[in-house]
Amino acid sequence: MKKKDIDFFKELLTNQLEELLSLADNTVSGMTDPKENFPDPTDRASLEADRNFMLRIRDREHKLIKKIKKALERIENGTFGLCESCGEDVSINRLKARPVTAQCIDCKTKEEALEKALGL
């Protein structure tokens, strides 16, 4: 992979990481604010549903943060853009669509087919 491509993905991943970490900080500070008192149980339930939804989103973002950090490690050690399964190059288009990917489309398709067959 060319240096300009590596630099592009490093900047992209770094920016995504910073944005996700900022959102995580905002969520934590929002959750620790003083609790509001709702005399109506429906209002309270609505607030709790919104908080649960936000926590599910943040959990998914936490998993994405881990993947971004691993992708940045692969950039540093020179293995970014190489499929971890077969060792072939991952296409630039695939990396643009999913920069944290560690597998080429063929290997990922086979893995997903196997997971589906096993019911995972």
Secondary structure as UniProt FT lines:
FT   HELIX           3..31
FT   HELIX           41..77
FT   TURN            80..81
FT   TURN            84..86
FT   HELIX           92..97
FT   TURN            99..100
FT   HELIX           105..118
//
